[in-house]
Amino acid sequence: MSNTNYGFGTRAIHAGVEPDPTSGAVITPISLSTTFQQSSPGVHTGYDYSRSGNPTRNALEANVAALEGAKYGLAFSSGLGCTTTITHMLRAGDHIVCMDDVYGGTRRYFTRIGERTGFKFTYCDLSQPSLLEAAITPSTKLVWLETPTNPLLKITDIAAVSAITKKHNIVLVVDNTFMSPYFQNPLELGADIVVHSITKYINGHSDVVMGFLATNRDDLFSDLKFLQNGIGAVPSAFDCFLALRGTKTLHVRMREHERSATKVAVHLEAHPLVSRVIYPGLKSHPQHELAKKQMHGFGGMVSFYLKGGLSESRKFLENIKIFALAESLGGVESLIELPSVMTHASVPAEEREKLGISDSLIRLSVGIEDVEDLIKDIDQALSASGAVA
């Protein structure tokens, strides 16, 4: 069931999932076999070796592709495994334009591994699409975009960027992790490839590391499917089973994440110890109108600047109780972190300063606990932080 005429929740529960032909089991089995019997040399049922294809993984790939309205989907052992595979479509000397505010792991891979491989990179603020035109060179083959960005939640007009990349015959990749397929569908806005860290919202339970890409282009899928098998960064059948469990409640969880994040953001914006709140659902967000236009909701991620510096941030985070001080995001439990020291520590200090990733920037992944308890937890930790209004 991949028909987009079905609602999101119906696709989340049923797409890619068929009753087991042997037992009638309605839940996709975990196929642990590494190899599959052939009726004659080279004649098989579509499976020969589990790295090349696995029934549980195929079910997940069909499921998440359907949620993105995509023709094809491929799952990987991690989000960075997905990123690595995509960049292997390129050759040494090719140029990639990347959003300046981007997941720290992506930037680390690009600058410390991709450059060593021979790729060239330019980082610019793609929330201003005019800057993209200036960054493109004759060797530009790929544009890598996050929207909203991590951790500053900047929003880029995907359709506007797509118009530029199509004019220059450049592949546009959009990392949709922060929104999930429930709140945003970049392929509909002109992206060539959409990527996700399934680890985050799609799985939603902080117990799987996995990446994913979806595309509607036959040529890209053919190349990427070959690379998925050739590089071999594939997830286990058990992890695919867990992620399939996660997708079944994605629509329910995302609504709750957004409801609570909105209340937390509004509360923080009025707090005397907070200097600025960044959340796409707030009218104060500089791209709030664009968010309403290209997204179906505002998500569960909130960033804010605490009044003070590293000392106040540390005291605040040491006194938080319900939020877990931990990296990652998108789980049912609320998480909190200090990007300058944690997720974005690998970004050079001068770049962090230029972007605004200071020691007072706090990132929240608002979970689905009772929101009143989350707000009380934030308030008591702010009071203990030593920050001055």
DOSE-357024 format. One record per residue: x, y, z of N, C-alpha, C in turn; residue in three letters. Coordinates in steps of 0.2 Angstrom, whole numbers. Atoms other than C-alpha are relative to their C-alpha. Layout:
BEGIN
   n.X   n.Y   n.Z  ca.X  ca.Y  ca.Z   c.X   c.Y   c.Z nulo
     X     Y     Z     X     Y     Z     X     Y     Z  ala
...
//
This chain:
BEGIN
   n.X   n.Y   n.Z  ca.X  ca.Y  ca.Z   c.X   c.Y   c.Z nulo
     4    -6     0     0     0     0     4     6     0  met
    -4    -6     0     9    15    -6    -4     6    -3  ser
     5    -5     4    -6    25   -14     0     6     5  asn
     0    -6    -4    -4    43    -8    -8     2     1  thr
     7    -2    -1   -23    44    -9    -2    -2     7  asn
     1     2    -7   -23    35     8     3     5     5  tyr
    -3    -5    -4   -20    46    23     6    -2     3  gly
    -6     2    -2    -4    47    32     0    -6     5  phe
     0     6    -5    -9    36    47    -1    -6    -3  gly
     2     6     3   -16    23    36     7    -3    -4  thr
    -7     3     3     1    22    26     5    -2     5  arg
    -5     1    -5    11    23    41    -1    -7     3  ala
     1     7    -3     3     7    48     0    -6    -5  ile
     1     6     4     0    -3    32     5     0    -6  his
    -4     0     6    12     3    18     6    -5     1  ala
    -6     5     0    25   -11    14    -1    -6     4  gly
     1     6    -5    17   -23    26    -5    -4    -3  val
     5     5     2     8   -38    20     0    -6     5  glu
     0     6    -4     2   -53    30     5    -6    -2  pro
    -5     5     2    15   -67    31    -4    -6    -4  asp
     4     5     4    10   -80    17     0    -7     3  pro
     0     7    -3    15   -95    28    -5     0     6  thr
     4     0    -6     6   -90    45    -5     5     0  ser
     5    -5     0    -4   -75    41     1     5     5  gly
    -2    -5    -5     5   -65    54    -1     7    -3  ala
     1    -6     3     0   -47    52     6     5     1  val
    -6    -4    -1    17   -40    59     5    -3    -4  ile
    -6     2     4    32   -41    47     5    -4     4  thr
    -5     4    -4    43   -55    53     7     2     0  pro
    -7    -1     0    61   -53    57     4    -5    -4  ile
    -4     5     4    71   -61    43     7     0     2  ser
    -7     0    -2    88   -66    51     4    -4    -5  leu
    -4     4     4    94   -77    37     4     4    -4  ser
    -4    -4     4   109   -71    28     0    -2    -7  thr
     0     2     7   107   -81    13    -7    -4    -2  thr
     7     2     2    92   -88     3     1    -6    -6  phe
    -1     6     5    90  -105    -7    -3     2    -7  gln
     2    -1     7    89  -104   -26    -2    -6    -3  gln
     3     6     4    79  -116   -37     5    -2    -5  ser
    -5     1     5    93  -115   -50     5     5     1  ser
    -5    -5    -1   109  -106   -51    -2     7    -3  pro
     2    -6     2   105   -88   -52    -7     1     0  gly
     8     0     0    86   -91   -50    -2     0     7  val
     2     0    -7    79   -85   -34    -7     4     0  his
     6    -3    -2    64   -77   -26     0     8     0  thr
    -2    -7     0    72   -59   -27     5     1     6  gly
    -4     0    -6    83   -63   -12     6    -5    -1  tyr
    -6     5     0   101   -71   -13     4     1     6  asp
    -4    -2    -6   111   -62     1    -3     6     3  tyr
     4    -4    -4   105   -52    15     3     7    -1  ser
    -2    -7     1   116   -37    12    -3     3    -7  arg
     3    -2     6   109   -36    -6    -8     2     1  ser
     7    -1    -1    91   -37     0    -2    -5     5  gly
     3     4    -5    81   -43    15    -7     2     1  asn
     8    -1     0    62   -45    17    -2     5     5  pro
     2    -5    -5    61   -35    33     3     7    -2  thr
    -2    -7     3    72   -21    26    -4     3    -5  arg
     4    -2     6    62   -21    10    -7     3     3  asn
     7    -2    -2    46   -19    20     1     7     3  ala
    -1    -7    -3    53    -4    30     2     5    -6  leu
    -1    -5     5    60     4    14    -6     2    -4  glu
     6    -2     4    43     3     5    -4     4     5  ala
     4    -4    -5    35    10    21     2     7     0  asn
    -2    -7     0    45    25    23     0     4    -6  val
     0    -3     6    46    29     5    -8     2    -1  ala
     7    -2     1    27    29     5    -2     6     4  ala
     1    -6    -4    27    42    19     2     6    -3  leu
    -3    -6     3    38    53     9    -3     1    -7  glu
     3     0     7    27    50    -7     5    -1    -5  gly
    -5     1     4    42    43   -15    -1    -7    -4  ala
     0     6     4    44    29   -28     5    -5     3  lys
    -5     4    -3    60    22   -20     2     2     7  tyr
    -3    -1    -6    67    20    -3     6    -4     2  gly
    -6     4    -2    84    14     4     2     1     7  leu
    -2    -1    -7    89    11    22     7    -2     1  ala
    -7     0    -1   106    12    29     2    -1     8  phe
    -1     2    -7   115     7    45     1     6     5  ser
     0    -6    -4   116    25    51    -2     6    -5  ser
     1    -6     5   112    43    44     6     1    -3  gly
    -6    -1     3   130    45    41     2    -5    -6  leu
    -1     5     5   131    29    31    -4     2    -6  gly
     4    -2     6   117    36    20     4     6    -3  cys
    -4    -5     3   127    52    18     6    -2    -4  thr
    -6     2     3   143    43    14    -2    -3    -7  thr
     2     4     6   134    32     1    -2     5    -6  thr
     2    -5     5   126    48    -8     6     3    -3  ile
    -6    -4     3   143    57    -9     4    -5    -5  thr
    -4     4     5   150    41   -18    -3     0    -7  his
     3    -1     7   139    46   -33     5     4    -3  met
    -4    -5     2   152    59   -35     7    -2    -2  leu
    -7     2     1   170    59   -41     5     6     3  arg
    -5    -5    -3   186    68   -34     0     6    -5  ala
     0    -6     4   186    86   -39    -7     3     0  gly
     7    -3     0   167    88   -38    -1     4     6  asp
     1    -5    -5   160   102   -28    -7    -1     3  his
     6     0    -4   146   102   -15    -1     6     3  ile
     2    -6    -3   137   117    -9    -5    -3     6  val
     3     2    -6   131   114     9    -3     6     4  cys
     3    -5    -5   120   124    21     5     1     6  met
    -5    -2    -5   131   133    34    -2    -3     7  asp
     2     2    -7   121   128    49    -3    -7    -2  asp
     2     6     1   120   109    48     3    -5     5  val
    -1     5    -5   121    93    59     8    -1     0  tyr
    -7     0    -1   139    92    66     3    -6    -3  gly
    -3     6     3   142    75    60     0     0    -7  gly
    -1    -1     8   138    79    42     6     5    -1  thr
    -6    -5     1   150    94    43     7    -3     1  arg
    -6     4    -1   163    83    51     2    -5    -6  arg
    -1     5     6   161    70    37     3     4    -6  tyr
    -2    -4     6   162    83    24     7     3     0  phe
    -6    -4     0   177    93    30     6    -5     2  thr
    -6     4    -2   188    79    38     1    -6    -4  arg
    -1     7     4   184    64    26    -1     2    -7  ile
     2    -1     7   175    71    11     6     4    -4  gly
    -5    -4     3   189    84     8     6    -4    -2  glu
    -5     4     1   202    71    10    -1    -5    -6  arg
     2     5     6   193    60    -3     1     4    -7  thr
    -1    -4     6   195    75   -15    -6     4    -2  gly
     6    -4     1   178    83   -14     1     7     2  phe
    -1    -7    -2   177   102   -13    -7     2     3  lys
     6    -2    -3   164   111    -2     0     7     1  phe
     1    -7    -2   157   128     0    -6     0     5  thr
     5     0    -5   146   132    15    -3     7     0  tyr
     3    -6     0   133   146    14    -7     0     3  cys
     6    -1    -3   117   152    21    -6    -1    -5  asp
     5     2     6   104   143     9    -7     3     2  leu
     6    -4    -2    90   152    19    -1     6    -4  ser
     0    -6     5    95   166     7     2    -3    -7  gln
    -1     4     6    93   156   -10     5     4    -5  pro
    -4    -3     4   102   170   -19     7    -1     1  ser
    -7     2    -1   118   165   -11     2    -6    -3  leu
    -1     7     3   117   148   -19     3     2    -7  leu
    -2    -2     6   119   156   -36     7     2     0  glu
    -7    -2    -1   135   164   -31     5    -5     2  ala
    -4     5    -2   142   148   -24     1    -5    -5  ala
     0     5     5   139   137   -39     6     1    -4  ile
    -6     0     5   154   133   -50    -1    -5    -5  thr
     2     5     6   155   122   -66     1    -7     3  pro
     0     7    -2   160   107   -55    -5    -1     6  ser
     6     1    -5   145   109   -43    -4    -6    -2  thr
     4     6     2   136    92   -43    -5    -1     5  lys
     4     2    -6   127    92   -26    -1     6     4  leu
     1    -5    -5   118   104   -15    -3    -4     6  val
     2     3    -6   115    98     3    -3     5     5  trp
     5    -4    -4   101   106    13    -3    -3     6  leu
     4     2    -6    94   105    30    -5     5     1  glu
     5    -5    -2    78   114    34    -6    -4     4  thr
    -4    -5    -4    75   117    48     7    -3     1  pro
    -7     2    -1    93   117    52     1    -2     7  thr
    -2     3    -7   102   109    67     6     4     2  asn
     5    -1    -5   103   118    79    -4     6     0  pro
     3    -6     0    97   135    74    -7     1    -3  leu
     7     0     3    81   130    65    -1     5    -5  leu
     1    -4     6    84   141    50    -4    -4    -5  lys
     5     4     5    71   137    36     2     3    -7  ile
    -1    -2     6    75   137    18    -6    -1    -5  thr
     5     1     5    63   139     3     2    -6    -4  asp
    -2     5     4    65   122    -4    -2     0    -8  ile
     2    -1     7    56   126   -20     4     5    -4  ala
    -4    -5     3    66   141   -23     7    -3    -2  ala
    -6     4     1    82   131   -21     0    -5    -5  val
     1     6     5    76   117   -32     0     4    -7  ser
     1    -4     6    72   130   -46     8     1    -2  ala
    -7    -2     1    91   135   -45     4    -7    -2  ile
    -4     6     1    98   117   -44    -2    -3    -7  thr
     2     3     6    87   111   -59     3     4    -6  lys
    -3    -5     6    93   126   -70     7    -2    -1  lys
    -7     2     1   111   120   -67     1    -8     0  his
     0     8     0   107   101   -67     4    -2     6  asn
    -3     2    -6   113    99   -49    -5    -4     4  ile
     4     4    -5   106    86   -37    -1     3     6  val
     2    -3    -7    97    93   -22    -2    -5     5  leu
     2     5    -6    97    83    -6    -2     4     6  val
     3    -4    -5    86    89     8     0    -5     6  val
     0     3    -6    89    82    26    -7     2     3  asp
     7    -2    -3    71    81    33    -1    -3     7  asn
     1     3    -7    75    73    50    -4     4     5  thr
     3    -4    -6    69    87    61    -8     0    -1  phe
     7     0     2    52    87    52    -4    -6     0  met
     3     7     2    49    69    48    -5     1    -6  ser
     5     0     6    38    64    33    -7     3     2  pro
     7    -2    -2    23    69    44    -1     8    -1  tyr
     0    -7     0    27    88    44     3     3    -6  phe
    -3    -3     6    36    91    28     2    -6    -6  gln
    -2     5     5    39    82    11     4     3    -6  asn
    -5    -4     5    54    89     1    -1    -2    -7  pro
     1     2     7    51    79   -14    -5     3    -4  leu
     5    -3     3    35    87   -17     2     8    -2  glu
    -2    -7     1    44   104   -17     6     0    -4  leu
    -5     0     5    57    99   -29     7    -3     1  gly
    -7     3    -2    71    90   -20     0    -7    -4  ala
    -1     6     3    79    75   -29     1    -6     5  asp
    -1     6    -6    83    65   -13    -2     3     6  ile
     2    -2    -7    76    67     4     4    -6     5  val
    -3     5    -4    86    59    18    -2     1     8  val
     2     0    -7    82    55    36     5    -4     5  his
    -3     4    -5    91    49    52    -6    -3     3  ser
     6     3    -3    78    36    56     1    -1     8  ile
    -1     1    -7    86    35    73    -4     5     4  thr
     4    -5    -3    76    51    77    -7    -1     0  lys
     7     0    -1    58    54    75    -3    -6    -3  tyr
     3     5     3    54    40    63     0    -6     4  ile
     0     6    -5    59    26    75    -3     2     6  asn
     4    -3    -5    55    37    89     1    -2     7  gly
    -1     3    -7    61    26   104     7     0     2  his
    -7    -1    -2    80    30   105     3    -7     1  ser
    -3     7     0    84    11   102     3    -2    -7  asp
    -2     2     6    89    11    84     5     5    -3  val
    -4    -5     4   103    19    74    -1    -2    -8  val
     2     2     7    98    20    55    -1     6    -4  met
     1    -5     5    98    31    40    -5    -2    -6  gly
     5     2     5    86    32    25     1     6    -5  phe
     1    -4     6    84    40     8    -5    -2    -4  leu
     5     1     5    70    42    -4     1     4    -6  ala
     0    -4     6    69    48   -22    -5    -3    -5  thr
     5     1     6    57    48   -37     4    -1    -7  asn
    -4     0     6    72    48   -50     2    -7    -1  arg
    -2     7     1    75    31   -58     8     0     0  asp
    -7     0     1    93    36   -62     4     0     6  asp
    -3    -1    -6    97    41   -45    -1    -7     4  leu
     1     6    -4    89    25   -37     5    -5    -3  phe
    -5     5     3    99    14   -49     7     0     3  ser
    -7    -1    -2   115    21   -44     1    -1     8  asp
     0     1    -8   111    22   -25    -1    -7     2  leu
     1     7    -1   105     5   -25     6    -5    -1  lys
    -6     4     1   121    -2   -32     5     2     5  phe
    -5    -2    -5   131     9   -20    -2    -3     7  leu
     2     3    -6   120     3    -5     3    -7     1  gln
    -2     7    -1   125   -15    -9     8     0    -1  asn
    -7     0     1   143   -11   -15     4     2     6  gly
    -3    -2    -6   147    -1     1    -2    -4     6  ile
     2     5    -5   137   -12    12    -2     3     7  gly
     2    -3    -6   131     1    25    -7    -1     1  ala
     7     1    -1   115    -8    28    -2    -2     7  val
     3     1    -7   104   -10    44    -1    -8     1  pro
     2     6    -2   101   -26    53    -8    -1    -1  ser
     7     1     1    84   -35    50    -4     2     7  ala
     4    -1    -6    80   -33    69    -1     8     1  phe
     1    -7     0    83   -14    68    -5     2    -5  asp
     5    -2     5    72   -13    53    -7    -2     3  cys
     7     2    -4    58   -22    63    -2     5     5  phe
     1    -5    -5    60   -10    77    -2     7    -3  leu
     2    -6     3    59     5    65    -7     0    -3  ala
     7     1     2    43    -2    57    -5     1     6  leu
     4    -1    -6    36    -3    74    -1     8     1  arg
     1    -7    -1    40    16    76    -4     4    -5  gly
     4    -4     5    32    22    60    -7    -1     1  thr
     7     1    -1    16    15    65    -4     5     4  lys
     2    -5    -4    14    28    78     3     7    -2  thr
    -3    -6     2    23    42    69    -4     6     0  leu
     5    -6     1     8    53    65    -3     2     7  his
     2    -1    -6     2    51    83     5     4     4  val
    -5    -3    -4    18    55    91     2     8    -2  arg
    -2    -6     2    22    70    80    -5     6     2  met
     5    -5    -2     6    79    84     1     2     7  arg
    -1    -1    -7    10    77   102     7     4     2  glu
    -6    -4     0    28    83   100    -1     7    -1  his
     1    -7     2    22    99    91    -4     3     5  glu
     5    -3    -5     8   102   104     4     2     6  arg
    -4    -2    -5    21   102   118     5     5    -1  ser
    -6    -5     2    35   111   109    -3     7     0  ala
     3    -7     1    23   125   105    -1     3     7  thr
     1    -3    -7    18   127   124     7     2     3  lys
    -6    -2    -3    36   126   129     4     6    -3  val
    -3    -6     4    42   139   116    -3     6     3  ala
     4    -6    -2    28   151   121     2     2     7  val
    -2    -1    -6    33   149   139     7     3     1  his
    -6    -2     0    51   151   136     1     8    -2  leu
    -1    -7     3    49   167   126    -2     5     5  glu
     2    -4    -5    41   175   141     4     0     6  ala
    -4     1    -6    54   170   153     5     5     1  his
    -5    -5     0    65   183   160     7    -2     0  pro
    -7     3     1    81   172   160     2    -2    -7  leu
    -1     3     7    79   168   142     0     7    -5  val
     0    -6     4    85   181   129    -3    -1    -7  ser
     3     1     7    79   173   113    -2    -8    -1  arg
     3     6     1    68   158   108     0    -1    -8  val
     0     2     7    70   149    91    -5    -6    -1  ile
     5     6     2    54   139    85    -4     2    -6  tyr
     4    -3     6    46   140    68    -7     1     1  pro
     7    -1    -2    29   140    76    -1     7     3  gly
     1    -7    -3    32   157    84     0     5    -5  leu
     0    -6     5    28   173    75     7     4     0  lys
    -7    -3    -1    45   179    81     5    -3    -5  ser
    -5     4     4    54   166    70     0     4    -7  his
    -1    -4     6    61   176    55    -3    -3    -6  pro
     3     3     6    54   163    43    -6    -4     1  gln
     6     3    -2    38   159    51    -5    -1    -6  his
     5     0     5    27   163    36     2    -6    -5  glu
    -2     6     4    38   151    25    -1    -6     3  leu
     1     6    -3    37   138    38    -8    -2    -1  ala
     7     2     1    18   139    37    -2    -2    -7  lys
     1     1     7    19   138    18     2    -7    -2  lys
    -3     6     3    30   123    15     0    -6     5  gln
     0     5    -5    28   113    31    -8    -1     2  met
     7     2    -2    12   104    38     0     1     8  his
     0    -1    -7    17   108    56     7     3     2  gly
    -6    -3    -2    31   115    66     5    -4     4  phe
    -5     5    -3    39   100    74     1     1     8  gly
    -1     1    -8    46    96    92     7     3     2  gly
    -7    -3    -1    63   105    91    -1     7     2  met
    -1    -7    -2    66   121   101     7     2     2  val
    -7    -3    -2    82   131   103    -1     7     4  ser
     1    -7    -3    84   146   115     7     2     3  phe
    -6    -3    -3    98   157   122    -2     2     7  tyr
     0    -1    -7   100   157   141     4     7     1  leu
    -3    -6    -2   105   174   148     6    -2     4  lys
    -6     2    -3   123   171   153     5    -3    -5  gly
    -5     3     4   137   160   147     1    -8     1  gly
    -1     8    -1   145   142   149    -2    -2     7  leu
     1     1    -7   144   143   168    -7    -1     1  ser
     8     0    -1   125   147   168    -3    -6    -4  glu
     3     6     4   122   134   154     1    -7     4  ser
    -2     7    -4   131   120   164    -4    -1     6  arg
     4     1    -6   122   124   180    -8    -1    -2  lys
     7     2     2   105   124   171    -1    -7    -2  phe
     0     6     3   109   108   162     1    -6     6  leu
    -1     4    -5   115   100   178    -6    -1     5  glu
     6     0    -4    99   104   187    -6    -2    -3  asn
     6     2     3    87    98   174    -2    -7     3  ile
     2     7    -3    77    82   180    -3    -4    -5  lys
     4     4     5    65    76   167     3    -1    -6  ile
    -4     0     6    74    81   152     7    -4     1  phe
    -7     4    -1    89    69   149     5     4    -4  ala
    -5    -3     4   105    78   145     4    -5    -4  leu
    -3     5     5   110    68   130     0     3    -7  ala
     0    -2     7   114    70   112    -6    -4    -4  glu
     6     3     4   101    64    98    -6     4     2  ser
     6    -3     0    83    69    97    -5    -4    -3  leu
     5     4     3    66    63    92    -3    -6     3  gly
     3     6    -4    62    50   105    -6     3     4  gly
     6    -1    -4    47    49   116     2     4     6  val
    -2    -4    -6    57    56   130     3     6    -2  glu
    -3    -7     1    63    74   131     7     0     1  ser
    -7     0    -1    81    77   128     2     7     0  leu
    -3    -7    -1    92    93   131     7    -1    -1  ile
    -7     0     1   109    97   126     3     7    -2  glu
    -3    -6     1   122   111   124     4    -1    -7  leu
    -3     2     6   127   110   105     8     2     0  pro
    -7    -2     1   144   120   107     4    -5     3  ser
    -4     4    -4   150   107   119    -1    -8    -3  val
     2     7     2   141    91   112    -1    -1    -7  met
     1     2     7   133    89    95     4     4    -5  thr
    -4    -4     5   143   103    86     7     2     3  his
    -7    -1    -2   159   102    96     5     0    -5  ala
    -5     2     6   168    96    80     0     6    -5  ser
     0    -6     5   163   113    71     5     5     3  val
    -5    -5    -3   178   125    73    -3     6     4  pro
     3    -5    -4   175   138    86    -2     6    -3  ala
     2    -6     4   176   152    74    -6     0    -4  glu
     6     1     4   163   145    63    -6    -1     5  glu
     5     0    -5   152   141    79    -2     8     1  arg
     2    -7    -2   153   160    84    -3     3    -6  glu
     3    -4     6   149   166    66    -7    -2    -1  lys
     7     2     1   134   155    65    -5     2     6  leu
     4    -1    -6   128   159    83    -1    -6     4  gly
     0     6    -4   131   142    91     4     2     6  ile
    -4    -2    -5   137   150   107    -1    -5     6  ser
     0     4    -5   139   143   124    -7     1     4  asp
     6    -2    -3   122   150   129    -6    -3    -4  ser
     6     3     5   112   141   115    -1    -7     3  leu
     2     7    -2   102   126   122    -5    -3    -5  ile
     5     3     5    93   114   111    -4    -5     4  arg
     5     4    -3    77   105   116    -3    -5    -5  leu
     4     5     4    70    89   109    -6    -1     5  ser
     6     1    -5    52    90   117    -3    -6    -1  val
     3     7     0    45    73   121    -7     0     1  gly
     7     1    -1    28    67   124    -2    -1     7  ile
     2     0    -7    28    68   143    -6     5     1  glu
     4    -5    -1    15    79   151     3     7     0  asp
    -4    -6     2    20    96   145     0     5     7  val
    -1    -4    -6    16   105   162     6    -2     4  glu
    -6     2    -4    29    94   170     6     2    -3  asp
    -6    -3     3    42    99   157     1     7     1  leu
     0    -7    -1    38   117   159     3     1     7  ile
    -2     0    -7    40   115   178     8    -1     1  lys
    -7     2    -1    57   106   176     4     5    -3  asp
    -5    -6     3    64   120   164     0     6     5  ile
     0    -5    -5    58   133   177     5    -1     6  asp
    -4     1    -6    67   125   192     7     0    -2  gln
    -7     1     2    83   122   182     2     7    -2  ala
    -2    -7     2    83   140   175     1     4     7  leu
    -1    -4    -6    81   147   193     6    -2     4  ser
    -6     2    -3    96   136   198     6     2    -4  ala
    -6    -1     4   107   142   184     4     5     2  ser
    -4    -6    -1   113   158   191    -1     5    -5  gly
     1    -5     5   107   167   176    -3     7     3  ala
     2    -7    -3   103   186   179    -5     3    -5  val
     5    -3     5    87   194   171     3     6    -3  ala
//
